[in-house]
Amino acid sequence: MLDHILSVLIFFPALAAVFGFMIQKESMRAYGIAASFIEFVLALVLWYAFDNHVAGMQFMESIPLIPAFGINYTLGVDGISVFIVILSAFFTFLGIASLTDTPREKNMIITLLFLQMTMVGVFAALDAIVFYTFWELSLVPMLYIIGAWGGPLRVYASIKFFLYTFAGSLVMLVGMLFMAYFYYQAAGVWSFSILDWYRLVLPENFQLWLFLAFFIGFAIKVPMFPFHTWLPYAHGQAPTIGSVILAAILLKMGTYAFVRFSLPLFPDASAYFMIPIAVLAIIMVIYTAMVAYAQKDIKQVVAYSSISHMGIIILGTFALNVEGISGSIFLMLGHGVVAGALFMLVGVIYDRRHTKLMSEFGGLAHVMPRYATIFGIMLMASVGLPLTINFVGEFLSLLGFYQQSHILTLLAGTGIIVGAIYMLAAYKKAFFGDITKEENKNLSDVNKKELFGLIPLVIVAIWLGVYPKPVLDPINNSVEAIVQLMHEKSTTALAKERIPDLTAPKVVVVKETIIEEVN
Amino acid sequence: MLAPVNIPLESLNVMTLTPMLIPIIGALLILVVDVLKGGLDKSLYVVLSLLFLAMDFFSLLSGAGVFSQNGTMLGMFDVMLVDGLAILAQFIIVGASMLFIPLALTHKRFHEFSYPEFFALFLFMIGGFQFMVATDNIILVFVGLETSSLALYTLIAMHNRDKSFEAAVKYFTMGALAAGFFSFGAMIFYALTGSVEIHKIALILAANGYADMGYVLVGVAFMLAAFAFKLSLIPFHTWAPDVYEGSSAAMAGYMSIVPKIAAFVVAMRFFEFLVHSHIVWLEIVLYAFVVLTMTASNMWALVQTDVKRMLAYSSISHAGFVMAAILIGTTQANSALFLYWVLFSFTNLGSFSMLWISRQKHLPAGQSSDHSYNKFAGMIKTAPMTAVIMGLFMLSLAGVPPFALFWGKLYMISSAVTSGYTILALIMALNSAIAGYYYLKLIVYMFMKEPVVGTNGSMYVSNATIALKTIIGIAAIGTIFAFVAINPLLEFITAFVYNSGY
């Protein structure tokens, strides 16, 4: 079974969803929890069987799908993708388990299970077309979740979400077709396999254009600065579960795809565009932090802070060295846990008060102490307090980029501080002071169902903050392999300079000035 | 006294004629049956047509076997030309017809199906289309075109709703104009080369190095206009939405597939040598046709309030998309055309059939048309299964993987990429994104709005019978599991197109 565990992980939720149509409405919740729990256990088995010391792909399987056109159903995970796969199983399970009363619960659970199939598929696919298939399919359940269970502007938000991503991905598809065609010209056979493409060294000008084609697809998904306008709408209108999955997993598809496609396929272009993208990332960090500060709606604060953190992830990715990329992947996981938890927490108060405006709250710490505590922990994790999960990722990302540019890193660091300000300000407004509204006096604290979703996230956020090694080591191994590949494939002097050579002997050169001083 | 004509029967190669003769014999038989005993039920005629189409299909299978061994066959004084294109196109024509004809077995009574002539005309029409694709003689193309078109006009008029006559007359007028253009173009090429056979025209024109360029261009212009009418390319598309609206949903779906593949094959035969002769003017005009048709019809489709009209514009857009294959003209592009059209016929017939089973005899109050978006609002709550299937067809039309049309789009865009049409590839991709909006609009109505036409979901399937549900089931399964069939289909199509020299 371990040979096909990735296929099982992808198609078990889909099968469960199809069978779910037969389940009676009242029993659907139990069924959903059971199915997603089995999936989570399978994901843990994957982790257990995963060999931490191997940098390359594991659990690979391949079935020819359209051999005449070089499309194969190829799967595999390495240190970069395995934890995101586990995270998506984890979040679907927690999401379904802590799902509050939803109208048409059965449809929701079936949709979530389908969504899970597409999420695991994206991270496990090693064939560009299979990747693209799951990437596009993931839009459909999310469209339905936002559009059917969302707020008053739900239709607008869901269509905007779908069309933005759809348009971007079609440009990416043209890029993929070019990639396959170049491979065909070089090797004589069609192939959409990512591992085959890794072996292809392209001239720089081709790389630049292809990089841009892929970039549009990924940047909209992340979403990066000029393309980010769909996200606040999507988060603002989506139901709690939709926001949780969107923030925790779906946005990671874009950043993951940068690491999986853009960097190793186009190392020269990545080095060429490093500074412009870093500037965009820093605009994301600072600008959205400032926008977040101006929000009145607590969910929008979390949404904008989420975009802000995605900026740090992009910055780390485009540091193009091991620290930066490992840090950004770790931050993807951290941001998933933290942003997911924050959206769940916002959902808790929304269920009680049916409003998300901060002015409606105040003094919640008096009536909901447990809620305030959990919110506080997650808030600290979000602003990157040491010994929490985000600190590790943010620190490594910035450390990585510091080697490329000091000033830009400094700016990004400032952004993180602004982030701390708005998060703490929001916390102060909502939780401290006197209770100003009559309705808030009798609010009940978090119940067991909600605790069941939140406590595991708190544990993970602190555990991986204190001891990130079990996750960071496998990530590091795979990232080293990718960075070395990039260095070997790069052709321009700029890329050779920016992408470190890991095989080079590490020597420290003592500068003459120091010698003079010593003398 | 004339010398007795003495021709050995073998040299006629009658086998090339068998596939066309079968539906024609079938049509005559239906007429005879009606004369001998009138008042028989439509189900008899439906099944008879289906049987003849099945025989037609088998004869095509054996023809395909012969082609893959011996290559292109000529017959009947070299008028008939059975090559890979002819066989592939006939497969699509006959296959789509077999999917279409059971749609006549509706739950409600429609008066056109009570006439046996409907089915006779239908079979005559198929015979006409088959003649059109299986020859490179312009005169026989013209005869096939007129046979099928005249039959089709009548079929539309028989639907007998207020808008049907308008549709039929409109189609007839436009079709007559197109026929006039076609014969003018043919005349000019005959005057230039003294031949009515496309491959000879190509040879003679190439031999004299396109000396009379001006006349060639005039001929091309006439031909182009004729094809543009038939393929409803913009700006010759104006008839299409009205005709689709006036005919029954099933017939509209049929019209968006079968007549167009026949016209595409003739266009492919005709423009293949012209495109490769690097006439810059032709390239620009074709490019403009492709881009304009795709983009403008997408824009119009965005603002429609009726699902059927939306699907009509979407069909125009798909035709424009596929027209790119004629412009590109490589083997991959031509194969992509057939692949696309096979997949399109499943999905598009499926989506039009979904409208067909929800057909109302009388419009409820507050509805201006039979298939307005409002009618489908909140369908997920009243008829979940129907809504899911309809949504599936919409996603496939929008090109969401892994559903059928995605693979067609993928291969088509890839053919543009491989032959250096990068801008065209991007335009095609972005048009798919625009098209996403109006398909999504129906999904939004079905899945995200509250029902407005009552909570009774039976309205959406009021016209359904087992036969109709079977057809929709076949279309849905074909749409979902297309990825299994792509590889054999692609190999088959590529071999046939390649061996025909296109």
Chai-1 contact restraints between the chains, C-beta under 6 A:
chainA,res_idxA,chainB,res_idxB,connection_type,confidence,min_distance_angstrom,max_distance_angstrom,comment,restraint_id
A,I66,B,I486,contact,1.0,0.0,6.0,A-B,restraint_1
A,I66,B,N487,contact,1.0,0.0,6.0,A-B,restraint_2
A,A68,B,N487,contact,1.0,0.0,6.0,A-B,restraint_3
A,A68,B,L490,contact,1.0,0.0,6.0,A-B,restraint_4
A,A68,B,E491,contact,1.0,0.0,6.0,A-B,restraint_5
A,T133,B,P401,contact,1.0,0.0,6.0,A-B,restraint_6
A,T133,B,P402,contact,1.0,0.0,6.0,A-B,restraint_7
A,E136,B,V400,contact,1.0,0.0,6.0,A-B,restraint_8
A,E136,B,P401,contact,1.0,0.0,6.0,A-B,restraint_9
A,Y144,B,F447,contact,1.0,0.0,6.0,A-B,restraint_10
A,G147,B,M448,contact,1.0,0.0,6.0,A-B,restraint_11
A,A148,B,F447,contact,1.0,0.0,6.0,A-B,restraint_12
A,A148,B,M448,contact,1.0,0.0,6.0,A-B,restraint_13
A,V155,B,V444,contact,1.0,0.0,6.0,A-B,restraint_14
A,V155,B,M448,contact,1.0,0.0,6.0,A-B,restraint_15
A,L163,B,Y437,contact,1.0,0.0,6.0,A-B,restraint_16
A,F166,B,A433,contact,1.0,0.0,6.0,A-B,restraint_17
A,F166,B,G436,contact,1.0,0.0,6.0,A-B,restraint_18
A,A167,B,A433,contact,1.0,0.0,6.0,A-B,restraint_19
A,L170,B,A429,contact,1.0,0.0,6.0,A-B,restraint_20
A,L170,B,S432,contact,1.0,0.0,6.0,A-B,restraint_21
A,L170,B,A433,contact,1.0,0.0,6.0,A-B,restraint_22
A,V171,B,A429,contact,1.0,0.0,6.0,A-B,restraint_23
A,V174,B,A425,contact,1.0,0.0,6.0,A-B,restraint_24
A,V174,B,L426,contact,1.0,0.0,6.0,A-B,restraint_25
A,V174,B,A429,contact,1.0,0.0,6.0,A-B,restraint_26
A,L177,B,I413,contact,1.0,0.0,6.0,A-B,restraint_27
A,L177,B,S414,contact,1.0,0.0,6.0,A-B,restraint_28
A,L177,B,V417,contact,1.0,0.0,6.0,A-B,restraint_29
A,F178,B,V417,contact,1.0,0.0,6.0,A-B,restraint_30
A,Y181,B,V417,contact,1.0,0.0,6.0,A-B,restraint_31
A,Y181,B,T418,contact,1.0,0.0,6.0,A-B,restraint_32
